Amino acid sequence: MAERRGDMAPEQMAEYPESGESAQELPPARPLDAIDRDILQMLQADGRASIRSVAERVHVSRANAYARINRLVEDGVIRGFGARVDHERAGQGTSAYITLKIVQNTWRTVREQLRRLPGASHIALVGGDFDVLLLVHTPDNRALREVVLTRLQAIPEVLSTRTLLVFEEEDLEPQG
């Protein structure tokens, strides 16, 4: 039995840019109004919410909700739809933040290499005592050691690393 559009979740309908696309490739974002912000908050809490439930919650028609979500995706405000994963239960029981100092002006090269690392889940260019903050999830300490001592230190642009082992972590729910 086919689903009706109003019953579909946004991720079933919308095309969205790959996470690697840069902001320069997207059109300028249009200003968000209160309804857009409510839609974002709702989808952050439940990315599988149907168009019908989004429309009812923010008091607009299903067509309006659908158009707004598609616009948020097209503008790059919504970068994708996904699941929050318990990494330990998924066999990735060791997590670490790794700080990197890199050769000046090599961010794009380093970023591309970090994206290919097994277990890499977040990469940020930052200011301060180090240049890059990397979050990795690995099955165990041996795999983490391999990532740090073999893979990261083999990248010529990486000058130094510091590993911060995560003892406990929690994804925060959006505030409402």
N, C-alpha and C positions, 0 to 999 in steps of 0.2 A: 504494500500500500504506500503510495507516494505521500510525502509530507507536504502540507501546505506551507507557503512561505512564512506566514505568521507564526508557525510553530517551529521554524528552524532557528537554530542558534546562529549568532553572527558569524562565527568562524566557518560555518557550513556555506555561507553565501559570499563573503567578501574575499577579494584578492588583496593581499597586502604585500608591501615590499619585503624582500629578503632582509634579514637582520644585518647583512653586510653593506647594504646600500647607504651611501653617505647622505647627509642632510642637503648637500648641494644638488643632488639629483631630484629632490622633491620640490613641489611647488611651495611657495611661501604659505605658512599656516594661517588660516583665517582665524579671527578672534573667536573665542569660545564663549557661549552664553551659559546661563544657569542650567538649562536643559542639557546642553552638551556635557557640562561638568557632572550632572547627575547620572547621565548615561555612562560616562567614564568610571565613576565611582561604582556603579552597579556592575559593570563588566569586570572591573578589577576584583570585586568580591566573588563574582560568578561569571566566568568567561563563557559558560555554556547556557546562560540565560537566553530564552527564546526572544525573538523579536516581539511577540505578543506580550510577554511579561515586561520587557523593557518599555514598550509603548504604554502599557497600563500603569506602570510605576511612575513614569515621568509625565503622564497625562497628555500624550500626543497620539496621533493615528499610527497604525503599523507602517504605513507608507512613509510617514515623516520620520519615524524611528529608524527604519531601514535606510532612508536617504542620509540621515545624520550619521549613522554608523559608517556607511560607505564613505562619506566625506571625511570623517575622522581618520579612516584608514588611508584614503587617497592623500590626505595632507600629511601623513606620517605621524599623527598624534597617537594613533593605535599602531604599534609596530608588529603586533601579532597576537595570537591566542595560544595559550599553553596551559600546562598543568604544573602545580606546585608539587615537587617531588620530595619525599623523605629519602634522602640520599643513603642513609644507613640501611633502611629497609630495602633499598634498590641495589644493595651490594656495593655501595660506594661509601664505606664506613669511615674513611679517613678524609678529612677536609683540611685545607690550609689556605691562608692568605699568603701570597708570596710577593714581596716588594722587590722591584728591580731598578737598578740604575742602568741607564742605557746611554749609548753614544748620542751626542746632541744631533738633532734633526733626523733621527732614524725611526721615529715613532711608527710611521706607516709600514715600513719593512718589518719591524719587530711585531707589530699588531698582527700582520698576516701570518707570521710564524707561530705566534701564541694561539691564534684561532685553531690551528691544526693540532695543538697539544691534546692528548687524551685527558679527558676529565676537566678541561678548562670550561668554566661556566660564566665568568665575568672578567672583563678586562677594562681597566680605566687608566687613562693618562691623567696624572695628578700633579699638583705642585707641592713642594715641600722638600723633605730630606731624601726622597726617592722620586722616580719618574713614573713608574707603572705599578699598579696594584692588580694582582691576578688572583682569582679564586679558583681553586681546583678541588675536585672530588675524585678520590681514587679508592680502589678496593681495600688497600692496606698501606702500611708504612713502607713496605718494600717498593710498591708501585709509586708512592710519593717520592721516595728517594731516587728512583729512576727518572721521574719527571724533572726533579731539581738538579741532580748531579750529572745526569747524562743529556737530557733533552734541552733544558734551559741553558746550561753552561756551554753547550755546543753552538749556541747562537752567537756569532761574532760580535754583534752590536750590544750584547748584554755584558755590562762591566762587573756587576755584582748582584747578588740576591740575598734576601733574608726571608726565612720561612717562619710563619706564625701558625702553629698548629691550633686548630679549632677543637675545643673540647665539647662544646654544645652550641647549637645554632637554632634559630627560629625565624621563619618568615613572618613578617608582620602583616596583619590584615589591614586593608585600607581603613582610614578613620572616616567616620560618617556622621 
